[in-house]
Amino acid sequence: MPSFEERQKRKAIKGSLKATEAGSVRESLPITAQQMKSLFDFVDEHLSDSECDHSLRHTLAFLESQGIPAEPVVPWLRNAHGYCDCEVLFNAEEKFNFAFPSNP
């Protein structure tokens, strides 16, 4: 069993790695955090009325309505495993929430 000091050292390393990863996610956002939160809220609201059709239909509708170019948002979402609207909520939003735990 590791000593108390070793456990504390491991905990500090883990915390540092998480902070670095969260910073990396924040820096990689193609739009503001508030715009990303609004995107997730929009998609969530529209998916509550219907099932996912395995496209980015609602995501693209939000971007268009806000005058936000799909490039580079869609590649960021796909990198976060958001290949359709439901995956945008389940995967990309999870990645976003990791970097912004309190949500802006």
Biopython code that builds the backbone (N, CA, C, O; Angstrom):
import numpy as np
from Bio.PDB.StructureBuilder import StructureBuilder

atoms = [
    (1, "MET", "N", (0.850, -1.176, 0.000)),
    (1, "MET", "CA", (0.000, 0.000, 0.000)),
    (1, "MET", "C", (0.898, 1.243, 0.000)),
    (1, "MET", "O", (1.844, 1.340, 0.782)),
    (2, "PRO", "N", (0.583, 2.192, -0.894)),
    (2, "PRO", "CA", (1.412, 3.399, -0.975)),
    (2, "PRO", "C", (1.286, 4.231, 0.312)),
    (2, "PRO", "O", (0.256, 4.221, 0.985)),
    (3, "SER", "N", (2.339, 4.928, 0.616)),
    (3, "SER", "CA", (2.337, 5.788, 1.794)),
    (3, "SER", "C", (1.422, 6.988, 1.563)),
    (3, "SER", "O", (1.004, 7.255, 0.436)),
    (4, "PHE", "N", (1.120, 7.698, 2.632)),
    (4, "PHE", "CA", (0.299, 8.897, 2.546)),
    (4, "PHE", "C", (0.933, 9.908, 1.604)),
    (4, "PHE", "O", (0.247, 10.520, 0.785)),
    (5, "GLU", "N", (2.246, 10.080, 1.723)),
    (5, "GLU", "CA", (2.954, 11.032, 0.872)),
    (5, "GLU", "C", (2.854, 10.636, -0.603)),
    (5, "GLU", "O", (2.668, 11.486, -1.474)),
    (6, "GLU", "N", (2.980, 9.342, -0.868)),
    (6, "GLU", "CA", (2.888, 8.854, -2.256)),
    (6, "GLU", "C", (1.478, 9.079, -2.803)),
    (6, "GLU", "O", (1.324, 9.472, -3.959)),
    (7, "ARG", "N", (0.466, 8.840, -2.002)),
    (7, "ARG", "CA", (-0.922, 9.068, -2.439)),
    (7, "ARG", "C", (-1.155, 10.550, -2.724)),
    (7, "ARG", "O", (-1.816, 10.904, -3.701)),
    (8, "GLN", "N", (-0.613, 11.407, -1.874)),
    (8, "GLN", "CA", (-0.751, 12.842, -2.078)),
    (8, "GLN", "C", (-0.036, 13.282, -3.361)),
    (8, "GLN", "O", (-0.545, 14.109, -4.117)),
    (9, "LYS", "N", (1.136, 12.719, -3.586)),
    (9, "LYS", "CA", (1.903, 13.041, -4.799)),
    (9, "LYS", "C", (1.122, 12.614, -6.045)),
    (9, "LYS", "O", (1.035, 13.365, -7.016)),
    (10, "ARG", "N", (0.558, 11.407, -6.012)),
    (10, "ARG", "CA", (-0.233, 10.907, -7.145)),
    (10, "ARG", "C", (-1.470, 11.778, -7.377)),
    (10, "ARG", "O", (-1.841, 12.069, -8.514)),
    (11, "LYS", "N", (-2.096, 12.183, -6.272)),
    (11, "LYS", "CA", (-3.283, 13.033, -6.374)),
    (11, "LYS", "C", (-2.928, 14.379, -7.007)),
    (11, "LYS", "O", (-3.684, 14.893, -7.832)),
    (12, "ALA", "N", (-1.803, 14.944, -6.633)),
    (12, "ALA", "CA", (-1.363, 16.222, -7.193)),
    (12, "ALA", "C", (-1.059, 16.087, -8.685)),
    (12, "ALA", "O", (-1.403, 16.967, -9.474)),
    (13, "ILE", "N", (-0.424, 15.001, -9.063)),
    (13, "ILE", "CA", (-0.112, 14.769, -10.486)),
    (13, "ILE", "C", (-1.404, 14.627, -11.283)),
    (13, "ILE", "O", (-1.546, 15.207, -12.359)),
    (14, "LYS", "N", (-2.342, 13.854, -10.750)),
    (14, "LYS", "CA", (-3.622, 13.660, -11.429)),
    (14, "LYS", "C", (-4.357, 14.983, -11.589)),
    (14, "LYS", "O", (-4.918, 15.259, -12.649)),
    (15, "GLY", "N", (-4.357, 15.800, -10.546)),
    (15, "GLY", "CA", (-5.004, 17.112, -10.607)),
    (15, "GLY", "C", (-4.360, 18.018, -11.638)),
    (15, "GLY", "O", (-5.045, 18.746, -12.356)),
    (16, "SER", "N", (-3.030, 17.969, -11.705)),
    (16, "SER", "CA", (-2.303, 18.778, -12.677)),
    (16, "SER", "C", (-2.633, 18.344, -14.101)),
    (16, "SER", "O", (-2.814, 19.185, -14.982)),
    (17, "LEU", "N", (-2.711, 17.043, -14.328)),
    (17, "LEU", "CA", (-3.050, 16.537, -15.661)),
    (17, "LEU", "C", (-4.465, 16.945, -16.059)),
    (17, "LEU", "O", (-4.702, 17.326, -17.206)),
    (18, "LYS", "N", (-5.402, 16.868, -15.124)),
    (18, "LYS", "CA", (-6.780, 17.271, -15.410)),
    (18, "LYS", "C", (-6.850, 18.758, -15.747)),
    (18, "LYS", "O", (-7.554, 19.160, -16.674)),
    (19, "ALA", "N", (-6.121, 19.564, -14.995)),
    (19, "ALA", "CA", (-6.124, 21.009, -15.245)),
    (19, "ALA", "C", (-5.538, 21.324, -16.616)),
    (19, "ALA", "O", (-6.039, 22.199, -17.322)),
    (20, "THR", "N", (-4.489, 20.622, -16.988)),
    (20, "THR", "CA", (-3.874, 20.823, -18.298)),
    (20, "THR", "C", (-4.835, 20.430, -19.411)),
    (20, "THR", "O", (-4.968, 21.143, -20.406)),
    (21, "GLU", "N", (-5.500, 19.302, -19.241)),
    (21, "GLU", "CA", (-6.449, 18.835, -20.251)),
    (21, "GLU", "C", (-7.635, 19.796, -20.365)),
    (21, "GLU", "O", (-8.079, 20.102, -21.472)),
    (22, "ALA", "N", (-8.146, 20.268, -19.239)),
    (22, "ALA", "CA", (-9.260, 21.211, -19.262)),
    (22, "ALA", "C", (-8.851, 22.506, -19.961)),
    (22, "ALA", "O", (-9.629, 23.070, -20.730)),
    (23, "GLY", "N", (-7.648, 22.972, -19.697)),
    (23, "GLY", "CA", (-7.150, 24.175, -20.361)),
    (23, "GLY", "C", (-7.037, 23.985, -21.856)),
    (23, "GLY", "O", (-7.334, 24.892, -22.633)),
    (24, "SER", "N", (-6.610, 22.810, -22.253)),
    (24, "SER", "CA", (-6.486, 22.497, -23.670)),
    (24, "SER", "C", (-7.854, 22.525, -24.355)),
    (24, "SER", "O", (-7.989, 23.042, -25.465)),
    (25, "VAL", "N", (-8.858, 21.971, -23.692)),
    (25, "VAL", "CA", (-10.213, 21.978, -24.244)),
    (25, "VAL", "C", (-10.713, 23.418, -24.360)),
    (25, "VAL", "O", (-11.281, 23.795, -25.386)),
    (26, "ARG", "N", (-10.507, 24.223, -23.318)),
    (26, "ARG", "CA", (-10.953, 25.629, -23.351)),
    (26, "ARG", "C", (-10.294, 26.389, -24.495)),
    (26, "ARG", "O", (-10.954, 27.152, -25.200)),
    (27, "GLU", "N", (-9.006, 26.182, -24.675)),
    (27, "GLU", "CA", (-8.279, 26.881, -25.744)),
    (27, "GLU", "C", (-8.707, 26.427, -27.131)),
    (27, "GLU", "O", (-8.595, 27.188, -28.093)),
    (28, "SER", "N", (-9.194, 25.206, -27.244)),
    (28, "SER", "CA", (-9.546, 24.671, -28.560)),
    (28, "SER", "C", (-10.955, 25.046, -29.009)),
    (28, "SER", "O", (-11.316, 24.802, -30.160)),
    (29, "LEU", "N", (-11.757, 25.635, -28.123)),
    (29, "LEU", "CA", (-13.130, 25.977, -28.510)),
    (29, "LEU", "C", (-13.139, 26.909, -29.717)),
    (29, "LEU", "O", (-12.435, 27.919, -29.720)),
    (30, "PRO", "N", (-13.920, 26.587, -30.733)),
    (30, "PRO", "CA", (-13.969, 27.427, -31.931)),
    (30, "PRO", "C", (-14.905, 28.619, -31.798)),
    (30, "PRO", "O", (-14.866, 29.538, -32.616)),
    (31, "ILE", "N", (-15.752, 28.605, -30.761)),
    (31, "ILE", "CA", (-16.668, 29.713, -30.482)),
    (31, "ILE", "C", (-16.601, 29.977, -28.979)),
    (31, "ILE", "O", (-15.958, 29.229, -28.241)),
    (32, "THR", "N", (-17.256, 31.024, -28.534)),
    (32, "THR", "CA", (-17.201, 31.329, -27.110)),
    (32, "THR", "C", (-17.891, 30.227, -26.296)),
    (32, "THR", "O", (-18.719, 29.473, -26.808)),
    (33, "ALA", "N", (-17.529, 30.163, -25.042)),
    (33, "ALA", "CA", (-18.149, 29.173, -24.159)),
    (33, "ALA", "C", (-19.653, 29.406, -24.069)),
    (33, "ALA", "O", (-20.421, 28.445, -24.042)),
    (34, "GLN", "N", (-20.080, 30.651, -24.024)),
    (34, "GLN", "CA", (-21.512, 30.946, -23.951)),
    (34, "GLN", "C", (-22.231, 30.498, -25.221)),
    (34, "GLN", "O", (-23.341, 29.970, -25.146)),
    (35, "GLN", "N", (-21.614, 30.700, -26.388)),
    (35, "GLN", "CA", (-22.217, 30.225, -27.635)),
    (35, "GLN", "C", (-22.317, 28.701, -27.641)),
    (35, "GLN", "O", (-23.313, 28.139, -28.097)),
    (36, "MET", "N", (-21.285, 28.043, -27.136)),
    (36, "MET", "CA", (-21.307, 26.576, -27.097)),
    (36, "MET", "C", (-22.412, 26.093, -26.159)),
    (36, "MET", "O", (-23.124, 25.142, -26.479)),
    (37, "LYS", "N", (-22.556, 26.738, -25.016)),
    (37, "LYS", "CA", (-23.625, 26.379, -24.080)),
    (37, "LYS", "C", (-24.982, 26.592, -24.742)),
    (37, "LYS", "O", (-25.879, 25.761, -24.600)),
    (38, "SER", "N", (-25.134, 27.694, -25.461)),
    (38, "SER", "CA", (-26.396, 27.963, -26.165)),
    (38, "SER", "C", (-26.663, 26.904, -27.235)),
    (38, "SER", "O", (-27.808, 26.496, -27.434)),
    (39, "LEU", "N", (-25.621, 26.462, -27.915)),
    (39, "LEU", "CA", (-25.759, 25.388, -28.907)),
    (39, "LEU", "C", (-26.292, 24.127, -28.241)),
    (39, "LEU", "O", (-27.244, 23.518, -28.729)),
    (40, "PHE", "N", (-25.681, 23.737, -27.132)),
    (40, "PHE", "CA", (-26.129, 22.519, -26.439)),
    (40, "PHE", "C", (-27.576, 22.663, -25.964)),
    (40, "PHE", "O", (-28.359, 21.719, -26.070)),
    (41, "ASP", "N", (-27.932, 23.830, -25.446)),
    (41, "ASP", "CA", (-29.302, 24.051, -24.990)),
    (41, "ASP", "C", (-30.289, 23.963, -26.159)),
    (41, "ASP", "O", (-31.359, 23.368, -26.030)),
    (42, "PHE", "N", (-29.925, 24.555, -27.291)),
    (42, "PHE", "CA", (-30.774, 24.528, -28.482)),
    (42, "PHE", "C", (-30.996, 23.088, -28.956)),
    (42, "PHE", "O", (-32.129, 22.670, -29.196)),
    (43, "VAL", "N", (-29.916, 22.351, -29.084)),
    (43, "VAL", "CA", (-30.024, 20.961, -29.562)),
    (43, "VAL", "C", (-30.839, 20.136, -28.574)),
    (43, "VAL", "O", (-31.688, 19.344, -28.983)),
    (44, "ASP", "N", (-30.591, 20.313, -27.283)),
    (44, "ASP", "CA", (-31.333, 19.567, -26.258)),
    (44, "ASP", "C", (-32.826, 19.867, -26.349)),
    (44, "ASP", "O", (-33.650, 18.955, -26.277)),
    (45, "GLU", "N", (-33.170, 21.125, -26.506)),
    (45, "GLU", "CA", (-34.574, 21.511, -26.610)),
    (45, "GLU", "C", (-35.231, 20.888, -27.837)),
    (45, "GLU", "O", (-36.357, 20.397, -27.754)),
    (46, "HIS", "N", (-34.541, 20.903, -28.964)),
    (46, "HIS", "CA", (-35.122, 20.366, -30.188)),
    (46, "HIS", "C", (-35.160, 18.839, -30.201)),
    (46, "HIS", "O", (-36.053, 18.246, -30.805)),
    (47, "LEU", "N", (-34.208, 18.210, -29.547)),
    (47, "LEU", "CA", (-34.246, 16.747, -29.492)),
    (47, "LEU", "C", (-35.302, 16.246, -28.515)),
    (47, "LEU", "O", (-35.745, 15.102, -28.612)),
    (48, "SER", "N", (-35.704, 17.088, -27.581)),
    (48, "SER", "CA", (-36.742, 16.656, -26.650)),
    (48, "SER", "C", (-38.090, 16.513, -27.368)),
    (48, "SER", "O", (-38.983, 15.816, -26.888)),
    (49, "ASP", "N", (-38.227, 17.179, -28.520)),
    (49, "ASP", "CA", (-39.454, 17.093, -29.305)),
    (49, "ASP", "C", (-39.436, 15.957, -30.326)),
    (49, "ASP", "O", (-40.484, 15.571, -30.844)),
    (50, "SER", "N", (-38.250, 15.422, -30.616)),
    (50, "SER", "CA", (-38.134, 14.376, -31.635)),
    (50, "SER", "C", (-36.912, 13.514, -31.345)),
    (50, "SER", "O", (-36.074, 13.854, -30.511)),
    (51, "GLU", "N", (-36.831, 12.402, -32.046)),
    (51, "GLU", "CA", (-35.677, 11.530, -31.909)),
    (51, "GLU", "C", (-34.546, 12.023, -32.807)),
    (51, "GLU", "O", (-34.774, 12.746, -33.777)),
    (52, "CYS", "N", (-33.350, 11.626, -32.474)),
    (52, "CYS", "CA", (-32.191, 11.976, -33.295)),
    (52, "CYS", "C", (-32.294, 11.242, -34.628)),
    (52, "CYS", "O", (-32.564, 10.042, -34.665)),
    (53, "ASP", "N", (-32.079, 11.965, -35.711)),
    (53, "ASP", "CA", (-32.112, 11.337, -37.034)),
    (53, "ASP", "C", (-30.691, 11.016, -37.511)),
    (53, "ASP", "O", (-30.467, 10.782, -38.698)),
    (54, "HIS", "N", (-29.749, 11.006, -36.588)),
    (54, "HIS", "CA", (-28.346, 10.666, -36.847)),
    (54, "HIS", "C", (-27.671, 11.647, -37.807)),
    (54, "HIS", "O", (-26.821, 11.278, -38.617)),
    (55, "SER", "N", (-28.084, 12.913, -37.685)),
    (55, "SER", "CA", (-27.452, 13.985, -38.447)),
    (55, "SER", "C", (-27.164, 15.131, -37.482)),
    (55, "SER", "O", (-27.480, 15.054, -36.294)),
    (56, "LEU", "N", (-26.579, 16.163, -37.994)),
    (56, "LEU", "CA", (-26.327, 17.381, -37.218)),
    (56, "LEU", "C", (-27.355, 18.454, -37.573)),
    (56, "LEU", "O", (-27.049, 19.646, -37.562)),
    (57, "ARG", "N", (-28.558, 18.026, -37.884)),
    (57, "ARG", "CA", (-29.609, 18.940, -38.351)),
    (57, "ARG", "C", (-29.840, 20.102, -37.385)),
    (57, "ARG", "O", (-29.846, 21.257, -37.811)),
    (58, "HIS", "N", (-30.029, 19.824, -36.112)),
    (58, "HIS", "CA", (-30.303, 20.884, -35.142)),
    (58, "HIS", "C", (-29.049, 21.710, -34.854)),
    (58, "HIS", "O", (-29.127, 22.924, -34.663)),
    (59, "THR", "N", (-27.917, 21.056, -34.824)),
    (59, "THR", "CA", (-26.647, 21.764, -34.618)),
    (59, "THR", "C", (-26.432, 22.776, -35.737)),
    (59, "THR", "O", (-26.123, 23.939, -35.478)),
    (60, "LEU", "N", (-26.596, 22.333, -36.970)),
    (60, "LEU", "CA", (-26.398, 23.215, -38.116)),
    (60, "LEU", "C", (-27.449, 24.321, -38.163)),
    (60, "LEU", "O", (-27.146, 25.444, -38.567)),
    (61, "ALA", "N", (-28.683, 24.012, -37.753)),
    (61, "ALA", "CA", (-29.733, 25.030, -37.718)),
    (61, "ALA", "C", (-29.378, 26.120, -36.704)),
    (61, "ALA", "O", (-29.580, 27.306, -36.964)),
    (62, "PHE", "N", (-28.851, 25.714, -35.555)),
    (62, "PHE", "CA", (-28.441, 26.707, -34.559)),
    (62, "PHE", "C", (-27.327, 27.583, -35.110)),
    (62, "PHE", "O", (-27.399, 28.809, -35.028)),
    (63, "LEU", "N", (-26.309, 26.965, -35.665)),
    (63, "LEU", "CA", (-25.180, 27.735, -36.185)),
    (63, "LEU", "C", (-25.642, 28.733, -37.237)),
    (63, "LEU", "O", (-25.220, 29.889, -37.232)),
    (64, "GLU", "N", (-26.507, 28.285, -38.136)),
    (64, "GLU", "CA", (-27.012, 29.177, -39.181)),
    (64, "GLU", "C", (-27.824, 30.314, -38.583)),
    (64, "GLU", "O", (-27.691, 31.463, -39.005)),
    (65, "SER", "N", (-28.658, 30.003, -37.609)),
    (65, "SER", "CA", (-29.504, 31.042, -37.000)),
    (65, "SER", "C", (-28.685, 32.099, -36.267)),
    (65, "SER", "O", (-29.135, 33.233, -36.107)),
    (66, "GLN", "N", (-27.495, 31.734, -35.827)),
    (66, "GLN", "CA", (-26.629, 32.661, -35.107)),
    (66, "GLN", "C", (-25.579, 33.310, -36.004)),
    (66, "GLN", "O", (-24.791, 34.140, -35.550)),
    (67, "GLY", "N", (-25.574, 32.927, -37.275)),
    (67, "GLY", "CA", (-24.586, 33.465, -38.202)),
    (67, "GLY", "C", (-23.174, 32.969, -37.901)),
    (67, "GLY", "O", (-22.191, 33.655, -38.180)),
    (68, "ILE", "N", (-23.088, 31.783, -37.334)),
    (68, "ILE", "CA", (-21.795, 31.189, -36.994)),
    (68, "ILE", "C", (-21.440, 30.185, -38.082)),
    (68, "ILE", "O", (-22.233, 29.285, -38.359)),
    (69, "PRO", "N", (-20.273, 30.312, -38.708)),
    (69, "PRO", "CA", (-19.888, 29.343, -39.736)),
    (69, "PRO", "C", (-19.723, 27.942, -39.139)),
    (69, "PRO", "O", (-19.204, 27.776, -38.035)),
    (70, "ALA", "N", (-20.173, 26.952, -39.889)),
    (70, "ALA", "CA", (-20.060, 25.562, -39.424)),
    (70, "ALA", "C", (-18.596, 25.150, -39.253)),
    (70, "ALA", "O", (-18.263, 24.351, -38.377)),
    (71, "GLU", "N", (-17.735, 25.701, -40.096)),
    (71, "GLU", "CA", (-16.293, 25.476, -39.936)),
    (71, "GLU", "C", (-15.790, 26.560, -39.012)),
    (71, "GLU", "O", (-16.012, 27.729, -39.328)),
    (72, "PRO", "N", (-15.173, 26.300, -37.968)),
    (72, "PRO", "CA", (-14.554, 25.080, -37.467)),
    (72, "PRO", "C", (-15.344, 24.385, -36.362)),
    (72, "PRO", "O", (-14.801, 23.506, -35.693)),
    (73, "VAL", "N", (-16.623, 24.754, -36.147)),
    (73, "VAL", "CA", (-17.397, 24.164, -35.051)),
    (73, "VAL", "C", (-17.634, 22.672, -35.266)),
    (73, "VAL", "O", (-17.419, 21.870, -34.358)),
    (74, "VAL", "N", (-18.076, 22.302, -36.463)),
    (74, "VAL", "CA", (-18.377, 20.887, -36.718)),
    (74, "VAL", "C", (-17.141, 20.006, -36.535)),
    (74, "VAL", "O", (-17.257, 18.950, -35.913)),
    (75, "PRO", "N", (-15.967, 20.381, -37.041)),
    (75, "PRO", "CA", (-14.791, 19.544, -36.765)),
    (75, "PRO", "C", (-14.487, 19.421, -35.264)),
    (75, "PRO", "O", (-14.071, 18.356, -34.807)),
    (76, "TRP", "N", (-14.690, 20.497, -34.498)),
    (76, "TRP", "CA", (-14.464, 20.424, -33.052)),
    (76, "TRP", "C", (-15.432, 19.428, -32.428)),
    (76, "TRP", "O", (-15.040, 18.606, -31.600)),
    (77, "LEU", "N", (-16.700, 19.506, -32.831)),
    (77, "LEU", "CA", (-17.704, 18.578, -32.295)),
    (77, "LEU", "C", (-17.368, 17.140, -32.668)),
    (77, "LEU", "O", (-17.482, 16.238, -31.838)),
    (78, "ARG", "N", (-16.955, 16.925, -33.906)),
    (78, "ARG", "CA", (-16.595, 15.562, -34.332)),
    (78, "ARG", "C", (-15.380, 15.054, -33.573)),
    (78, "ARG", "O", (-15.303, 13.874, -33.233)),
    (79, "ASN", "N", (-14.438, 15.937, -33.311)),
    (79, "ASN", "CA", (-13.266, 15.551, -32.526)),
    (79, "ASN", "C", (-13.675, 15.134, -31.108)),
    (79, "ASN", "O", (-12.997, 14.336, -30.460)),
    (80, "ALA", "N", (-14.794, 15.689, -30.646)),
    (80, "ALA", "CA", (-15.331, 15.343, -29.328)),
    (80, "ALA", "C", (-16.359, 14.209, -29.441)),
    (80, "ALA", "O", (-17.131, 13.974, -28.512)),
    (81, "HIS", "N", (-16.365, 13.518, -30.566)),
    (81, "HIS", "CA", (-17.267, 12.387, -30.839)),
    (81, "HIS", "C", (-18.724, 12.817, -30.945)),
    (81, "HIS", "O", (-19.626, 12.069, -30.570)),
    (82, "GLY", "N", (-18.952, 14.027, -31.456)),
    (82, "GLY", "CA", (-20.298, 14.520, -31.703)),
    (82, "GLY", "C", (-20.601, 14.442, -33.187)),
    (82, "GLY", "O", (-20.512, 15.441, -33.900)),
    (83, "TYR", "N", (-20.959, 13.257, -33.649)),
    (83, "TYR", "CA", (-21.192, 13.039, -35.080)),
    (83, "TYR", "C", (-22.641, 13.260, -35.491)),
    (83, "TYR", "O", (-22.944, 13.372, -36.679)),
    (84, "CYS", "N", (-23.534, 13.321, -34.513)),
    (84, "CYS", "CA", (-24.938, 13.630, -34.769)),
    (84, "CYS", "C", (-25.440, 14.416, -33.561)),
    (84, "CYS", "O", (-24.715, 14.569, -32.578)),
    (85, "ASP", "N", (-26.657, 14.906, -33.627)),
    (85, "ASP", "CA", (-27.160, 15.773, -32.567)),
    (85, "ASP", "C", (-27.153, 15.105, -31.193)),
    (85, "ASP", "O", (-26.780, 15.737, -30.205)),
    (86, "CYS", "N", (-27.556, 13.842, -31.116)),
    (86, "CYS", "CA", (-27.576, 13.209, -29.791)),
    (86, "CYS", "C", (-26.159, 13.012, -29.263)),
    (86, "CYS", "O", (-25.935, 13.115, -28.057)),
    (87, "GLU", "N", (-25.209, 12.733, -30.133)),
    (87, "GLU", "CA", (-23.818, 12.592, -29.696)),
    (87, "GLU", "C", (-23.203, 13.943, -29.328)),
    (87, "GLU", "O", (-22.297, 14.012, -28.497)),
    (88, "VAL", "N", (-23.700, 15.015, -29.951)),
    (88, "VAL", "CA", (-23.258, 16.355, -29.552)),
    (88, "VAL", "C", (-23.609, 16.554, -28.079)),
    (88, "VAL", "O", (-22.808, 17.092, -27.315)),
    (89, "LEU", "N", (-24.798, 16.122, -27.685)),
    (89, "LEU", "CA", (-25.214, 16.265, -26.287)),
    (89, "LEU", "C", (-24.500, 15.293, -25.363)),
    (89, "LEU", "O", (-24.057, 15.679, -24.282)),
    (90, "PHE", "N", (-24.383, 14.050, -25.770)),
    (90, "PHE", "CA", (-23.803, 13.044, -24.876)),
    (90, "PHE", "C", (-22.285, 13.125, -24.792)),
    (90, "PHE", "O", (-21.720, 12.925, -23.718)),
    (91, "ASN", "N", (-21.631, 13.408, -25.878)),
    (91, "ASN", "CA", (-20.166, 13.362, -25.904)),
    (91, "ASN", "C", (-19.518, 14.742, -25.880)),
    (91, "ASN", "O", (-18.686, 15.028, -25.019)),
    (92, "ALA", "N", (-19.898, 15.594, -26.826)),
    (92, "ALA", "CA", (-19.253, 16.907, -26.910)),
    (92, "ALA", "C", (-19.603, 17.767, -25.697)),
    (92, "ALA", "O", (-18.746, 18.478, -25.172)),
    (93, "GLU", "N", (-20.842, 17.706, -25.256)),
    (93, "GLU", "CA", (-21.211, 18.504, -24.086)),
    (93, "GLU", "C", (-20.471, 18.005, -22.843)),
    (93, "GLU", "O", (-20.098, 18.800, -21.980)),
    (94, "GLU", "N", (-20.262, 16.712, -22.754)),
    (94, "GLU", "CA", (-19.494, 16.165, -21.632)),
    (94, "GLU", "C", (-18.062, 16.703, -21.643)),
    (94, "GLU", "O", (-17.522, 17.067, -20.598)),
    (95, "LYS", "N", (-17.456, 16.750, -22.819)),
    (95, "LYS", "CA", (-16.103, 17.296, -22.943)),
    (95, "LYS", "C", (-16.102, 18.773, -22.555)),
    (95, "LYS", "O", (-15.198, 19.232, -21.856)),
    (96, "PHE", "N", (-17.102, 19.508, -23.001)),
    (96, "PHE", "CA", (-17.228, 20.921, -22.664)),
    (96, "PHE", "C", (-17.380, 21.092, -21.150)),
    (96, "PHE", "O", (-16.711, 21.931, -20.546)),
    (97, "ASN", "N", (-18.256, 20.299, -20.546)),
    (97, "ASN", "CA", (-18.499, 20.410, -19.109)),
    (97, "ASN", "C", (-17.273, 20.038, -18.287)),
    (97, "ASN", "O", (-17.106, 20.531, -17.171)),
    (98, "PHE", "N", (-16.418, 19.180, -18.821)),
    (98, "PHE", "CA", (-15.162, 18.852, -18.146)),
    (98, "PHE", "C", (-14.294, 20.109, -18.053)),
    (98, "PHE", "O", (-13.662, 20.355, -17.025)),
    (99, "ALA", "N", (-14.266, 20.893, -19.116)),
    (99, "ALA", "CA", (-13.426, 22.094, -19.154)),
    (99, "ALA", "C", (-14.098, 23.276, -18.456)),
    (99, "ALA", "O", (-13.417, 24.178, -17.970)),
    (100, "PHE", "N", (-15.423, 23.274, -18.407)),
    (100, "PHE", "CA", (-16.192, 24.351, -17.777)),
    (100, "PHE", "C", (-17.164, 23.739, -16.780)),
    (100, "PHE", "O", (-18.370, 23.735, -17.027)),
    (101, "PRO", "N", (-16.678, 23.228, -15.674)),
    (101, "PRO", "CA", (-17.551, 22.500, -14.754)),
    (101, "PRO", "C", (-18.711, 23.325, -14.203)),
    (101, "PRO", "O", (-19.745, 22.767, -13.839)),
    (102, "SER", "N", (-18.554, 24.627, -14.139)),
    (102, "SER", "CA", (-19.632, 25.453, -13.607)),
    (102, "SER", "C", (-20.513, 26.024, -14.709)),
    (102, "SER", "O", (-21.479, 26.732, -14.424)),
    (103, "ASN", "N", (-20.188, 25.722, -15.977)),
    (103, "ASN", "CA", (-20.894, 26.262, -17.140)),
    (103, "ASN", "C", (-21.032, 27.767, -17.063)),
    (103, "ASN", "O", (-21.573, 28.299, -16.093)),
    (104, "PRO", "N", (-20.546, 28.454, -18.079)),
    (104, "PRO", "CA", (-20.601, 29.923, -18.080)),
    (104, "PRO", "C", (-22.029, 30.430, -18.164)),
    (104, "PRO", "O", (-22.255, 31.640, -18.175)),
]
sb = StructureBuilder()
sb.init_structure("model")
sb.init_model(0)
sb.init_chain("A")
sb.init_seg("    ")
for serial, (resi, resn, name, xyz) in enumerate(atoms, 1):
    if name == "N":
        sb.init_residue(resn, " ", resi, " ")
    sb.init_atom(name, np.array(xyz, "f"), 0.0, 1.0, " ", f" {name:<3s}", serial, name[0])
structure = sb.get_structure()
